[in-house]
């Protein structure tokens, strides 16, 4: 069904492309938001990425999965905007809350501790390099499979695993440094 939509869209059927947009709009926005950290910017990125994807349909390899191809375009568009604006990404609490709606905490003290740790995590993530943030959010927030991440990031699955491992190591180091600084201060 998806292959048919793509083929019809390639031949100018805007309704078919509209169906592809409806299917992938949510995930495209989420990816754009995770990269930009700003809802309005993510909407602009998503819209521009869909326009670019439509214009590039002739370069899409028939039989390939559409989603990784599209998410690569979304990611590249978002990174391009971020570089030009030179903003740092700040993941907002609601992104994580949306991914874990059934989360419960045993006590008010535990809730306070969880919020403090989350705030520390947000600060550490905001200070990380773009690629570290991207691989961690793709994997842990979006639950994107390794093979799809490899397609989106245009690298091998082995490279994705390595990037995740190294990003986690750097995140751990940042969190330890933050903890030590807060104890001293």
Long-range contacts (C-beta under 8 A, 24 or more apart in sequence): 2-66, 3-62, 3-63, 6-57, 6-60, 6-62, 6-66, 7-62, 9-54, 9-57, 10-57, 10-58, 10-60, 17-54, 17-57, 20-66, 21-50, 24-66, 24-67, 24-70, 25-50, 27-67, 27-71, 27-142, 28-70, 28-71, 28-74, 30-95, 30-142, 31-71, 31-74, 31-75, 31-78, 31-138, 31-142, 32-74, 32-77, 32-78, 33-95, 34-89, 34-91, 34-95, 34-133, 34-134, 34-137, 34-138, 34-141, 34-142, 35-75, 35-78, 35-79, 35-82, 35-89, 35-130, 35-133, 35-134, 36-78, 36-81, 36-82, 36-87, 36-89, 37-87, 37-88, 37-89, 37-90, 37-91, 37-92, 38-87, 41-81, 42-78, 44-81, 45-74, 45-77, 45-78, 45-81, 46-74, 48-77, 49-73, 49-74, 49-77, 49-78, 52-77, 65-148, 65-151, 67-148, 68-148, 68-151, 68-152, 69-151, 71-148, 71-152, 72-151, 72-152, 72-153, 72-154, 75-134, 75-152, 75-153, 79-130, 82-130, 88-126, 88-127, 89-125, 89-126, 89-130, 89-133, 90-122, 90-126, 91-122, 91-125, 91-126, 91-133, 91-137, 91-141, 92-122, 93-118, 93-122, 95-141, 96-141, 99-141, 99-143, 120-175, 120-178, 120-179, 121-171, 121-175, 123-178, 124-171, 124-174, 124-175, 124-178, 125-171, 127-174, 128-167, 128-170, 128-171, 128-174, 131-163, 131-167, 132-163, 132-166, 132-167, 132-170, 132-171, 133-167, 135-160, 135-163, 135-164, 135-167, 136-164, 136-167, 136-168, 136-171, 139-164
